[in-house]
Amino acid sequence: MARIPDAFIDDLLARTDIVEVVGSRVPLKRQGREYSARCPFHDERSPSFTVSPTKQFYHCFGCGAHGTAISFLMNYDRLEFLDAVEELAKRAGMEVPRDTRQRNESGESRELYAAVDAAAKFFQQQLRSSTKARAYLERRGVDAENQARFGIGYAPEGWEGLKSALGTDERRLALLEKVGLFSRNDAGRVYDKFRDRVMFPIHDRRGRVIAFGGRVLEKDDGPKYLNSPETPLFHKGRELYGLWQVRQAHSKIPRLVVVEGYMDVVALFQYGVNTAVATLGTATTPDHAELLFRNAADVYFCFDGDRAGRGAAWKALESVLPRMRDGRQAFFLFLPEGEDPDTIVRKEGAAGFDARLAQAMPLSEFFYNELSKDVNLAGMEGKARLAERAKPLLAGIPDGAFRDLMLQRLTELTGVGRREEATPPARPTPSMRPGRGGAPAPKRSLVRTAIALLLQKPALAEAIEPPYLFGALRQPGIPLLVELVQLAKDRPGITTGAVLEHFAGREEEAALQKLALQAFPGDEAGWRAEIVDALAQLDRQVRAQRVEELQARIREAGSASLSEAEKTELRDLLTAK
């Protein structure tokens, strides 16, 4: 897929008034320099959603939703990135680069989508003529309406049913093989990958069929489920079965229930639980986690209660934990032995299944229960073991109330952290006052101050001339500062919102978003002087760092360990000091 040039995106965002875009969909009220509203992405009584016309981004202090005009359209209108870009470009009277559009909409990609769609239609036709496949679905309680909703079909017996029907020429055969519908033996013979299986089409976020899952009709007839391989259209770690159907059923998705199999999703829909999705033969990935929370603030993971189920649940937790921004919730439901969502909903109905969900274990409880399984919390050694297990995982949680509460719980269980809590808080700095939204000012640091100023006004990078001596400083945040300076220089006119968009999905995103919300006193001239002064101080720290390095070598190995050039460098550095 072609990538839209950064310069085009920057120009597009510069010509787009985010207040107009958001205000056409959400009632906004002016408050000082910003606009506020009740957040469209979660239920709230008092407004915590703000839109900044100067920084060109939105942020919700309640659920953490944030981004540019592009991401707002993606989340509010549920558009793909390219669709959102094209809508904004149309509003701004701009043309998306032709080669980008063509490469996204035509060529081999279009042919591949057409090939998969043709296969889906073929399987649906075969279902209508297969008595045993229809009998199987009837036995499982899947009615005609639900079959149509999911596009369920049937792959006939034999080795070349699909091939004979669709592979009319070499080009078509090659396309069908590329999208994973054929297999090839050692002798080079090409044959149908799916045979005598109920077929479940997998849809992407636009509703296009991109792959299939096939289920056997008889228990002893090969693996229970057979999935399409990875193809140019299908990456199983990024897709969720049933999400397209859930989106069609809800204007606003109240929750998502993650189950393990295709039939679980279909059965839950059949009985009125129309918020179920499934991973595609793989553990829950970070991409899955982000996709889940983009669509619903509450996510329930439903697994078997055996060892394998708990293992899958823990893998899901590891993917979810770094994405637990405030306002998001994750729960874990473990089913009795021998049961799955399909059997439970048939026995107990939607009300019974909902009752079980209401008793699901919160992520926090599951987290500490699992880590404490073989730990004796009555002794210091056990408490230390739990703390060492938990701390690396907790460190990945975004800043916010949930992280604070998880750390508080660790302190309650182990005592670790009490000393840190007794340390008096640092006084806020004048240049890092809280913004209108009430975000607390972080502890002053030269690096943090420089980053926050660049987020306030990316054009300040014009005052920073290479070489960037501070880049050699061994301090947290230095690589990020260098990247920010270079980004602003490479993309003149870039807005705060576009900078945040550049870091979307990266571990630095949450911290940058928090800093971007800070309101600085003064004007651009004052900010320019402040960042120049901060970087000058960092440069002096670099020189001090180098002096310490050279002097440490002398202490360890004597002055002979330094070259003549290094001795001269040390004298010059000491003189400069």
Buried (B, 14 or more C-beta within 10 A) or exposed (E): EBEBEBBBBBBBBBEBBBBEBBBEEBEBEEEEEBBBBBBBBBEBEEBBBBBBBEBBBBBBBBBBBBBBBBBBBBBBEBBBBBBBBBBBBEBBEBEBBEEBBEBBEEEEBEBBBBBBBBBBBBBBBBBEEBEEBBEBBEEBBBEEEBBEBBBBBBBBEEEBBBBEBBBEEEEBBBBBBBBBBBBEEEEEEBBBBBBBBBBBBBBBBEEBBBBBBBBBBEEEEEEEBBBBEEBEBBBBBBBBBBBBBBBEEBEEBEBBBBBBBBBBBBBBBBBEBBBBBBBBBEBBBBBBBBBBBBBBBBBBBBBBBEEEBBEBBBBBBBBBBBBBBBBBBBBBBBBEEEEBBBBBBBEBBBEBBBEBBEEBBEBBEBBBEBBBEEBEEEEEEBBBBBBEBBBEBBEEBBBBEBBEEBBEBBBEBBEBBEEEEEEEEEEBBEBBBEBBBEBEBBEBBBBBBBBBBBBBBBBBBEEBEEEBBBBBBEBEBBEBBBBBBBBBBEBEEBBBBBBBBBBBEEEBBBBBBBBBBBBBEEEEEEBBEBBBEBBEEBBBBBBEEBBEEBBEBBEEEEEEEBEEEBBEBBEEBEEEE
